[in-house]
Structures are given as structure tokens and as C-alpha cells.
Amino acid sequence: MEPQQVLFGASEEGGKQLFRKTERKIEIVVGIQSLPSTVSETVASCTRFRVLIIGKSGVGKSSLINKVFGVAGVDVSNTTRGSASIDQEYVAPDNERFVVHDSCGFEAADQNNLKAVRDFISRRRRMPELKDQLHAVWLCLAIPFAGARLLEAGVEDFLKKRKQILGNSGLIPLVVVFTKHDLLVNMLYADALRNEEVDDQARIHERELKSLETLCLRPVRAAAGSDCLSHVTVSTTEGYEKSLAALVDVTTKDIQKYVKDEAVHYIAAIAQRVSISVKIALTMSVGEKRYWKALTASPNFHNQSMKVCLDVIHKDVITVWNLNDPKNSLQKDDFKAGLLSTPNLRVRDIADIQTTTKTSITVVAALVTIIASVAGTGGAALPIIVPVAGAAILVKLAHNIYRTSQDIVKQLMAYIVDLTCVMQAVFLLVSVRNGIVDVEVIAMAKQAYEKTNRADVHTAINNFEVNLAMAPGKRDHVLDKIKELIGSHSVGDEEISNLRKKLQTSSVPV
């Protein structure tokens, strides 16, 4: 029997990889444990981030939804008051990872909408399935001007009773979102221009902070009491993208603080399309949970070919970034092949990353030989099921492959860093294509990373000393190095700006 037959001749049967071989009337069945996807497993119970947005018409809710989730056409501006409208689910086909519920603001002397919100939240809190529950609330308030009032009586009532409504333990995070920040900034600059102070940026910023304190924060604190409420000042106008990322960052921190289920942490980070820091943090979290610690210690990679390992890692990283990729260009073999080609990485005994290491083939082939010898050669065909992942001999296999091979560790490190840095560049470029990934965007992102940072990343990995006998409880030096490389070798802002200009002048690929 050729040893390659064992791993490359396996087939999917009932969700498992099985290799079947009959020799001398003996049927040998070797079960090979598949490598599961961390992200898919985690978000299986909660595939969409569910958020309630409260705010009067004209406050900018629709544009906020479209910008934060990277979609177009979600319009809640025509929503009417009442329980029927708040139960409506707003979704977008170009980002299936979120669902929005809308509620009008709490107008003066109108208790109906406040009651509708309270009843809706109460219903959602009682729902048994995590996917049907409410995961966050954004209370949107436009920054007031010309003596306008920030809070209607109904909003004050909601803030005073928020713990009773949302849960005494804060199970549903609430973020107060002050919208139309650009109008405040424009007004301050106009005043500075009239007073010939437009060059005094520090003074303008000081006035901005003072205005926000007076117009927004002080009234909210007075209504909410002494407790500190999470708040963000945002604008959906071009040039204020960082304010939207700040909204996502604050929401993410509150979800991690108040919501216990990890699936909600994951799906909230996946759904949004404005905060790079949240995407990278989740990428790191996924890696820390399974992949990167597995490089030197975990049994999760038992008896898996390098291609299987990399395919699952690739899928999870792409899922975290959650870009609108209608042609699945980011999952295609040619994109992966460019990442697998690592001429600057010095590794030994890995002629082809897509094949199983010689050690694994040898051990599994030996296992099959032992099984055949024990079974004997007489009698009828005898099925023998061998759960490879649970076999004691595979403990030695895991040690041989992933605890003694610095080359494999470094190859996986390079793939993870390269993929994450390229995805960060793609994430920044897709806005030129209305958020849609195409082959030109991918090519530009890869070329930019290749030109500026990839060789340096591989040199750093070449010089990195992998500790294959790391003591339990110690910091994972491999994980720390991956984080360091991603943080310091992403494509620079100037290069991204230049690439955006090129994309704006080029035609959209068919």
C-alpha cells in the first residue's frame, strides 16, 4: 500500500474523513479527525449581530447603519411609530451578519413609543435562542444647536429607567450616540474664521470639547444619574470615519464587559466594517484560542496536512474580515497560492506546503500496517474502525510534527501574518469600489504589501527562535511575535491613499 493513499485517498462520510482499503479480505477503515473552524463553531448559535437603534427621524440613523455595516440601501427613515415597526428586521444582502431594529425617538408627551421599546426589549430578553435576543442598543441624539433641547421627556425617562428596561446587570449594552458631529465642527471653524483664529487648532479643539460637555454630556449625566454611560460623537460625513470606528470600539468593549456568550463577541466584531482594530483583535483572539498555540502545544492539528490547516485558518481569517466578496475571490486558489509562495522564508524539508509532512505519512502508514498484521489474513473481510485522533500513537505524531518542526511553525506564522496584512489593505481599499471586493483591489493590496513589508516580515521570522518546549502558563512567544509583526508591518496610510487614487481612475473589473 502506498502511504500517500491513506491521507489523500480519504473521503467525507457522515461529516468525517474516512480512508477505506480492503486487502486479503480485510477491510481497513482509518478515521481521520477533521480540523474544525473556530469562527464557524463559535457563531453557530448566533449568526447575526442584532442591534436596536433609537432616534428621531432626521438624526441620521440610516446613514449610520449603512456606514458602520458597509452596506447600501438600508433605509429606516420612513419608519412609523408603534410595536409593529420596531419588530421589523432590517437586513442587507451584501452583509448578512447583522440585523437592525428601529425605533423613533421619544417625543414629548408620547408614551406609546417608550412603551413599545420597553415591551420589545422585554420580549427579546425572554427569547431562548441567542440569535433572537438583542445584543446592543444605540440611542442616537443629534447634537443640538441654537438653544435646541437635546433630551425629550421620554428620553430622560428611558435613561432613568434603563437598568430596569435593559437588565439590572447590564445584560444589553447601551451606547449613547451623538450624531452630526461635523456640523458642530463646521460651526466652530466658522466662528474662528470670523474672529481670525482659524489657525489656532488647539483653541478650536478646546471649544469643541467644551461644547460637547455643555450640550451633550451634562444633560445625559443629569438624566442618567451618577453612573457613567458609554457615549460616542459621530458623523457619517467623509473624513469622520474614525468616529464610526470609535462607535464600534466602544460597543465591542461593552459587549465584552456585559455579555457572557462569546458568540456575541465574535458576531459583533464580524458584522461591522469600519474598525480595523476590532477586526485584528478578533483575528488574534481566534488564533490564540486555537491555531497559534496549537503550533507548539495543542492537539488540534493532529494528523492534518498543512493544506488542511492553512485552508481552515484562511477561511476563519476571511470570515472575521467579512467583506462583500460576491465572486469569492478571497477564497480562490490563486489568492492562496500567492500567500503560499514564500521565497524569502528559509525553511527546511518542506518542498511543498500543500502536501502532508513525511512524518505523518510514515506514522499513519505504519499504523495501517500494524492493524493489518494484528487482524490476520484469514476469514471474511473485517471492518476495523480506528479513531486516529484518539490513538495513543498520534500523540507521538503530534509531537514529531508540531513540537519538533520549527520550519512548520515559521511557515504557518508567515502565512498568518501575510494574510492578515493583505486583508487589512483590502479592507481599506474596498470603499473605492462601494465596499465590493474585486480582483484589482486584491492585486493592489498584495502588491503593496509585497513591495513594502513582506520581505522584512519573513526576515524577522527567519531570525525568530521558536521555543518548542515552552513551559505551561508562560506567555506564548509565537503568538506575541505574530501580533508584533502584524502591528508593525501593515501597509502604510500614504501607500493606501495612493492606491485609492489609482482605483478611482480605473474601471471596475467585470
C-alpha positions as CSV (number, residue, x, y, z in Angstrom):
1,M,0.0,0.0,0.0
2,E,1.3,3.4,-0.9
3,P,1.4,5.6,2.2
4,Q,0.1,8.7,0.3
5,Q,-3.1,6.7,-0.3
6,V,-4.0,7.0,3.3
7,L,-4.2,10.7,3.6
8,F,-5.0,11.7,0.1
9,G,-7.5,8.8,-0.5
10,A,-9.7,9.8,2.4
11,S,-13.3,10.7,1.7
12,E,-16.1,12.5,3.6
13,E,-18.6,10.2,5.1
14,G,-21.1,11.4,7.6
15,G,-19.1,14.5,8.3
16,K,-15.9,12.5,8.9
17,Q,-12.8,11.9,6.8
18,L,-12.5,8.1,6.4
19,F,-10.0,6.1,4.4
20,R,-11.2,2.6,3.3
21,K,-8.9,-0.2,2.0
22,T,-9.6,-3.9,1.5
23,E,-6.6,-6.2,1.3
24,R,-6.7,-10.0,1.7
25,K,-10.3,-9.9,2.7
26,I,-9.7,-7.4,5.4
27,E,-11.4,-4.1,5.3
28,I,-9.4,-1.4,7.0
29,V,-11.1,1.9,7.9
30,V,-9.0,4.7,9.2
31,G,-10.9,7.7,10.7
32,I,-9.1,11.0,10.3
33,Q,-10.2,13.8,12.5
34,S,-11.2,16.9,10.5
35,L,-9.9,20.3,11.6
36,P,-12.9,22.4,12.7
37,S,-13.4,26.1,12.1
38,T,-13.2,28.2,15.3
39,V,-15.3,31.0,13.9
40,S,-18.0,28.8,12.4
41,E,-18.2,26.8,15.6
42,T,-18.4,29.8,17.8
43,V,-21.1,31.8,15.8
44,A,-23.2,28.8,15.0
45,S,-25.7,29.8,17.8
46,C,-25.7,33.5,16.8
47,T,-25.1,34.2,13.1
48,R,-26.2,37.9,13.2
49,F,-25.5,40.8,15.4
50,R,-28.9,42.2,16.5
51,V,-29.0,45.9,17.4
52,L,-31.8,48.3,18.3
53,I,-31.3,51.9,17.1
54,I,-33.4,54.5,18.9
55,G,-33.7,58.1,17.5
56,K,-36.0,60.7,15.9
57,S,-36.3,60.9,12.2
58,G,-33.5,63.1,10.7
59,V,-31.0,62.1,13.3
60,G,-29.0,60.1,10.7
61,K,-29.9,56.5,11.6
62,S,-30.0,55.2,8.1
63,S,-26.6,56.6,7.1
64,L,-25.1,55.4,10.3
65,I,-26.3,51.8,9.6
66,N,-25.0,51.9,6.0
67,K,-21.6,53.2,7.0
68,V,-20.9,51.1,10.1
69,F,-22.0,47.8,8.4
70,G,-20.6,48.7,5.0
71,V,-23.9,48.3,3.1
72,A,-26.2,50.5,0.9
73,G,-29.9,50.9,0.8
74,V,-30.9,50.2,4.4
75,D,-33.5,53.0,5.0
76,V,-35.3,53.4,8.3
77,S,-36.3,57.0,7.6
78,N,-39.9,56.1,6.8
79,T,-40.5,54.0,9.9
80,T,-43.7,54.8,11.8
81,R,-44.2,54.6,15.5
82,G,-45.6,51.5,17.2
83,S,-44.7,47.9,18.2
84,A,-45.2,46.6,14.6
85,S,-42.4,48.8,13.2
86,I,-39.9,48.0,15.9
87,D,-40.3,44.3,15.3
88,Q,-39.4,44.8,11.6
89,E,-35.9,43.4,10.8
90,Y,-33.7,45.5,8.6
91,V,-31.1,43.3,6.9
92,A,-28.8,43.7,3.9
93,P,-28.0,41.1,1.3
94,D,-24.4,42.4,1.0
95,N,-23.7,41.9,4.7
96,E,-25.7,39.0,6.3
97,R,-24.0,39.3,9.6
98,F,-26.3,41.9,11.2
99,V,-29.9,42.8,11.7
100,V,-31.2,46.2,12.8
101,H,-34.5,47.1,14.6
102,D,-35.5,50.8,14.5
103,S,-37.5,52.9,17.0
104,C,-38.5,56.5,16.6
105,G,-37.4,59.0,19.3
106,F,-39.4,59.5,22.4
107,E,-41.4,62.6,21.6
108,A,-42.7,64.9,24.3
109,A,-46.0,63.7,25.9
110,D,-45.8,60.5,23.8
111,Q,-45.6,57.4,26.0
112,N,-46.6,55.0,23.3
113,N,-43.2,54.7,21.7
114,L,-41.4,54.3,25.0
115,K,-43.8,51.5,25.9
116,A,-43.2,49.9,22.5
117,V,-39.4,50.0,23.2
118,R,-39.8,48.6,26.7
119,D,-42.1,45.8,25.5
120,F,-39.8,44.9,22.6
121,I,-36.7,44.7,24.8
122,S,-38.6,42.6,27.3
123,R,-39.7,40.2,24.6
124,R,-36.2,39.9,23.2
125,R,-34.7,39.3,26.6
126,R,-37.0,36.3,27.2
127,M,-36.3,34.6,23.9
128,P,-34.5,31.3,24.5
129,E,-32.3,31.4,21.4
130,L,-29.2,33.7,21.5
131,K,-29.7,34.6,17.8
132,D,-33.1,36.1,18.6
133,Q,-32.0,38.1,21.6
134,L,-31.0,41.8,21.5
135,H,-27.2,42.3,21.7
136,A,-26.9,46.1,21.9
137,V,-28.8,49.4,21.9
138,W,-27.7,52.6,20.2
139,L,-29.5,55.7,21.4
140,C,-29.0,58.3,18.7
141,L,-29.3,62.0,19.6
142,A,-28.4,64.9,17.3
143,I,-26.1,67.5,18.8
144,P,-28.4,70.5,19.5
145,F,-27.8,74.0,18.1
146,A,-29.3,77.5,18.6
147,G,-30.7,76.7,22.0
148,A,-32.4,73.4,21.0
149,R,-33.1,70.8,23.6
150,L,-31.0,67.6,23.5
151,L,-33.4,65.3,25.5
152,E,-37.1,65.0,25.2
153,A,-39.0,63.9,28.3
154,G,-39.3,60.4,27.0
155,V,-35.6,60.1,26.5
156,E,-35.0,61.3,30.1
157,D,-37.4,58.7,31.3
158,F,-35.7,56.0,29.3
159,L,-32.3,56.9,30.7
160,K,-33.6,57.0,34.3
161,K,-35.2,53.5,33.9
162,R,-32.6,52.0,31.6
163,K,-31.4,49.3,34.2
164,Q,-35.0,48.2,34.7
165,I,-35.5,48.1,30.9
166,L,-32.2,46.6,29.8
167,G,-31.4,44.4,32.8
168,N,-30.1,45.3,36.2
169,S,-26.8,43.6,35.5
170,G,-26.4,45.5,32.2
171,L,-27.0,42.4,30.0
172,I,-27.9,44.6,27.0
173,P,-25.2,47.3,26.4
174,L,-26.4,50.8,25.8
175,V,-24.3,53.4,23.9
176,V,-25.4,57.0,23.5
177,V,-24.5,58.2,20.0
178,F,-24.3,62.0,19.5
179,T,-24.7,62.5,15.7
180,K,-23.9,65.3,13.3
181,H,-20.5,66.0,14.8
182,D,-19.4,67.6,11.5
183,L,-22.0,70.4,11.9
184,L,-20.6,71.3,15.3
185,V,-17.0,71.3,13.9
186,N,-18.1,73.5,10.9
187,M,-19.8,75.9,13.2
188,L,-16.7,76.3,15.4
189,Y,-14.5,76.8,12.4
190,A,-16.8,79.4,11.0
191,D,-16.7,81.3,14.4
192,A,-12.9,81.0,14.4
193,L,-12.7,82.4,10.8
194,R,-14.8,85.4,11.8
195,N,-12.5,86.0,14.8
196,E,-9.4,85.4,12.7
197,E,-8.5,82.4,14.8
198,V,-8.8,79.6,12.2
199,D,-5.1,78.7,12.6
200,D,-5.4,78.1,16.3
201,Q,-6.3,74.4,16.1
202,A,-5.7,73.8,19.8
203,R,-8.2,76.5,20.8
204,I,-10.8,75.2,18.4
205,H,-10.5,71.7,19.8
206,E,-10.8,73.0,23.3
207,R,-14.0,74.8,22.3
208,E,-15.3,71.6,20.7
209,L,-14.8,69.6,23.9
210,K,-16.4,72.3,26.0
211,S,-19.4,72.4,23.6
212,L,-19.8,68.7,23.8
213,E,-19.7,68.8,27.5
214,T,-22.3,71.5,27.8
215,L,-24.6,70.5,25.0
216,C,-24.5,66.7,25.3
217,L,-22.7,65.1,28.2
218,R,-24.0,67.2,31.0
219,P,-27.7,66.7,30.1
220,V,-27.3,62.9,29.7
221,R,-25.5,62.6,33.0
222,A,-28.2,64.6,34.7
223,A,-30.9,62.3,33.3
224,A,-29.0,59.0,33.8
225,G,-27.7,59.7,37.3
226,S,-24.2,59.3,38.6
227,D,-23.4,56.2,36.5
228,C,-21.1,56.7,33.6
229,L,-22.8,55.8,30.3
230,S,-20.8,54.8,27.2
231,H,-21.0,57.5,24.6
232,V,-19.6,58.4,21.2
233,T,-19.7,61.5,19.0
234,V,-20.0,60.5,15.3
235,S,-20.6,61.8,11.8
236,T,-21.2,59.9,8.6
237,T,-19.7,62.6,6.5
238,E,-16.5,61.8,4.6
239,G,-13.4,62.5,6.8
240,Y,-15.1,61.3,10.0
241,E,-14.5,57.6,9.5
242,K,-12.6,57.4,12.8
243,S,-15.7,58.4,14.7
244,L,-17.6,55.4,13.3
245,A,-14.7,53.1,14.2
246,A,-14.8,54.6,17.7
247,L,-18.5,53.7,18.0
248,V,-17.7,50.1,17.1
249,D,-14.8,50.1,19.5
250,V,-17.0,51.3,22.4
251,T,-19.8,48.9,21.5
252,T,-17.4,46.0,21.3
253,K,-15.9,46.8,24.8
254,D,-19.3,47.0,26.3
255,I,-20.4,43.7,24.8
256,Q,-17.3,42.0,26.1
257,K,-18.0,43.5,29.5
258,Y,-21.7,42.8,29.9
259,V,-22.4,39.8,27.5
260,K,-21.1,36.5,28.6
261,D,-21.6,34.5,25.5
262,E,-18.5,34.5,23.2
263,A,-20.7,34.1,20.1
264,V,-22.0,37.6,20.5
265,H,-18.4,39.0,20.9
266,Y,-17.5,37.3,17.7
267,I,-20.5,38.2,15.6
268,A,-20.5,41.9,16.7
269,A,-16.9,42.2,15.5
270,I,-17.5,40.3,12.3
271,A,-20.6,42.3,11.4
272,Q,-19.0,45.8,11.5
273,R,-17.0,47.1,8.6
274,V,-15.3,50.3,9.9
275,S,-12.9,49.3,12.8
276,I,-9.6,47.7,11.8
277,S,-8.6,47.4,15.4
278,V,-11.6,45.3,16.2
279,K,-11.0,43.0,13.2
280,I,-7.4,42.4,14.1
281,A,-8.3,41.9,17.8
282,L,-10.7,39.2,16.8
283,T,-8.2,37.6,14.4
284,M,-5.8,37.4,17.3
285,S,-8.4,36.0,19.6
286,V,-9.3,33.3,17.2
287,G,-5.6,32.4,16.7
288,E,-4.9,32.5,20.4
289,K,-7.9,30.2,21.1
290,R,-6.9,27.5,18.7
291,Y,-4.4,27.9,15.9
292,W,-1.2,29.7,17.1
293,K,-1.0,28.0,20.4
294,A,-1.6,24.7,18.5
295,L,1.6,25.3,16.6
296,T,3.7,24.2,19.6
297,A,1.3,22.6,22.1
298,S,-2.3,21.8,21.1
299,P,-3.6,18.5,19.7
300,N,-6.0,20.3,17.3
301,F,-3.7,19.8,14.3
302,H,-3.3,16.0,14.8
303,N,-2.8,14.2,11.6
304,Q,-3.7,17.2,9.4
305,S,-1.9,18.0,6.2
306,M,-0.5,21.5,6.0
307,K,-3.0,22.4,3.3
308,V,-6.0,21.4,5.6
309,C,-4.6,23.5,8.4
310,L,-4.0,26.5,6.2
311,D,-7.3,26.2,4.5
312,V,-9.2,26.4,7.8
313,I,-7.0,29.2,9.1
314,H,-7.6,31.1,5.8
315,K,-11.3,30.6,6.0
316,D,-11.5,31.9,9.6
317,V,-9.4,35.0,8.9
318,I,-11.5,35.8,5.8
319,T,-14.7,35.3,7.8
320,V,-13.6,37.7,10.5
321,W,-13.0,40.5,8.0
322,N,-16.4,39.9,6.5
323,L,-16.0,41.7,3.2
324,N,-18.6,41.8,0.4
325,D,-16.9,39.3,-1.9
326,P,-19.7,38.2,-4.4
327,K,-17.3,36.1,-6.5
328,N,-15.4,34.5,-3.6
329,S,-12.2,35.9,-4.9
330,L,-10.6,35.8,-1.4
331,Q,-11.2,32.0,-1.2
332,K,-9.8,31.1,-4.6
333,D,-6.7,29.0,-5.1
334,D,-4.8,31.7,-6.9
335,F,-5.1,34.1,-4.0
336,K,-3.9,31.4,-1.6
337,A,-1.1,30.4,-3.9
338,G,0.4,33.8,-3.7
339,L,0.5,33.6,0.1
340,L,2.0,30.1,-0.1
341,S,4.9,31.3,-2.2
342,T,7.5,32.4,0.3
343,P,10.8,32.7,-1.4
344,N,12.3,34.9,1.4
345,L,11.4,32.4,4.1
346,R,14.2,29.9,4.9
347,V,12.6,26.6,5.8
348,R,14.0,23.1,5.5
349,D,12.3,19.9,4.4
350,I,9.1,21.5,3.2
351,A,9.2,21.0,-0.6
352,D,5.5,21.7,-1.0
353,I,3.3,23.2,1.8
354,Q,0.3,21.6,0.2
355,T,1.4,18.0,1.0
356,T,1.4,16.2,4.3
357,T,4.7,16.0,6.1
358,K,6.7,12.8,5.6
359,T,6.4,12.1,9.3
360,S,2.7,12.0,9.3
361,I,2.5,9.7,6.2
362,T,5.1,7.3,7.7
363,V,3.3,7.1,11.1
364,V,-0.2,6.6,9.6
365,A,1.1,4.1,7.1
366,A,2.8,2.2,9.9
367,L,-0.5,2.3,11.9
368,V,-2.3,0.7,8.9
369,T,0.4,-2.0,8.6
370,I,0.1,-2.8,12.4
371,I,-3.7,-3.1,12.0
372,A,-3.4,-5.4,9.1
373,S,-0.9,-7.6,10.9
374,V,-3.0,-7.9,14.1
375,A,-6.1,-8.7,12.1
376,G,-4.5,-11.6,10.3
377,T,-5.2,-12.8,6.8
378,G,-7.9,-15.4,7.1
379,G,-11.6,-15.3,7.2
380,A,-14.1,-12.8,5.8
381,A,-13.4,-9.1,5.4
382,L,-13.3,-7.5,8.8
383,P,-14.1,-3.8,9.3
384,I,-11.7,-2.1,11.8
385,I,-12.5,1.5,12.8
386,V,-9.5,3.4,14.1
387,P,-10.2,6.9,15.5
388,V,-6.9,8.3,14.5
389,A,-7.1,11.5,16.6
390,G,-7.7,9.5,19.8
391,A,-5.0,6.8,19.2
392,A,-2.0,7.0,21.5
393,I,0.4,6.7,18.6
394,L,-0.9,10.0,17.3
395,V,0.4,11.8,20.5
396,K,3.8,11.0,19.2
397,L,2.8,12.1,15.7
398,A,1.7,15.5,17.0
399,H,4.9,15.8,18.9
400,N,7.0,14.9,15.9
401,I,5.2,17.3,13.6
402,Y,4.3,20.3,15.7
403,R,6.7,20.3,18.6
404,T,9.9,19.5,16.8
405,S,9.5,21.3,13.5
406,Q,10.5,24.9,13.7
407,D,10.1,25.1,9.9
408,I,6.4,24.3,10.0
409,V,5.8,26.8,12.9
410,K,7.6,29.5,10.9
411,Q,5.7,28.7,7.7
412,L,2.4,29.0,9.5
413,M,3.5,32.2,11.2
414,A,4.4,33.7,7.8
415,Y,1.0,32.7,6.3
416,I,-1.0,34.2,9.1
417,V,0.9,37.5,9.1
418,D,0.9,37.8,5.3
419,L,-2.8,37.1,5.1
420,T,-3.8,39.4,7.9
421,C,-1.7,42.3,6.5
422,V,-3.1,41.8,3.0
423,M,-6.7,41.7,4.3
424,Q,-6.1,44.9,6.2
425,A,-5.1,46.6,2.9
426,V,-8.1,45.1,1.1
427,F,-10.4,46.4,3.9
428,L,-9.1,49.9,3.4
429,L,-9.3,49.8,-0.4
430,V,-12.8,48.4,-1.0
431,S,-14.5,51.7,-0.2
432,V,-13.4,52.9,-3.6
433,R,-15.5,50.0,-5.1
434,N,-18.6,50.7,-3.0
435,G,-17.4,48.1,-0.5
436,I,-17.2,45.3,-3.1
437,V,-14.1,43.1,-3.4
438,D,-12.7,42.6,-6.9
439,V,-9.6,41.2,-8.4
440,E,-8.0,44.6,-8.9
441,V,-8.4,45.5,-5.2
442,I,-6.9,42.2,-4.2
443,A,-4.0,42.6,-6.6
444,M,-3.2,46.1,-5.4
445,A,-3.3,45.1,-1.8
446,K,-1.0,42.1,-2.4
447,Q,1.5,44.2,-4.4
448,A,1.6,47.0,-1.9
449,Y,2.3,44.5,1.0
450,E,4.8,42.6,-1.2
451,K,6.6,45.8,-2.1
452,T,6.9,47.4,1.3
453,N,6.8,44.9,4.1
454,R,6.7,41.2,3.2
455,A,10.4,40.6,2.9
456,D,11.0,42.3,6.3
457,V,8.3,40.1,7.9
458,H,10.0,36.9,6.5
459,T,13.4,38.1,7.6
460,A,12.1,38.6,11.1
461,I,10.5,35.1,11.1
462,N,13.8,33.6,9.8
463,N,15.6,35.2,12.8
464,F,13.0,34.2,15.3
465,E,13.9,31.5,17.8
466,V,11.0,29.1,18.3
467,N,10.8,27.5,21.7
468,L,9.4,24.1,21.1
469,A,9.4,23.2,24.8
470,M,7.5,26.2,26.2
471,A,6.6,25.8,29.8
472,P,2.8,25.7,30.7
473,G,1.5,29.0,31.8
474,K,4.2,31.0,30.1
475,R,3.4,33.7,27.6
476,D,3.1,32.3,24.1
477,H,6.1,33.8,22.4
478,V,4.9,32.6,18.9
479,L,1.6,34.4,19.4
480,D,3.4,37.5,20.7
481,K,5.6,37.6,17.7
482,I,2.7,37.3,15.3
483,K,0.9,40.2,17.0
484,E,4.1,42.3,16.8
485,L,4.6,41.6,13.1
486,I,1.0,42.4,12.2
487,G,1.1,45.6,14.2
488,S,4.3,46.9,12.7
489,H,4.2,45.7,9.1
490,S,0.7,46.7,7.7
491,V,0.6,48.8,4.6
492,G,1.1,52.5,5.4
493,D,-1.5,55.2,5.1
494,E,0.3,57.0,2.4
495,E,0.5,53.9,0.2
496,I,-3.2,53.2,0.8
497,S,-4.1,56.8,-0.2
498,N,-2.1,56.4,-3.4
499,L,-3.8,53.1,-4.3
500,R,-7.2,54.6,-3.7
501,K,-6.5,57.3,-6.2
502,K,-5.4,54.7,-8.8
503,L,-8.6,52.7,-8.2
504,Q,-10.7,55.8,-8.6
505,T,-9.3,56.4,-12.1
506,S,-9.6,52.8,-13.2
507,S,-12.6,51.0,-14.5
508,V,-14.4,48.4,-12.4
509,P,-13.4,44.8,-13.5
510,V,-16.2,42.7,-15.0
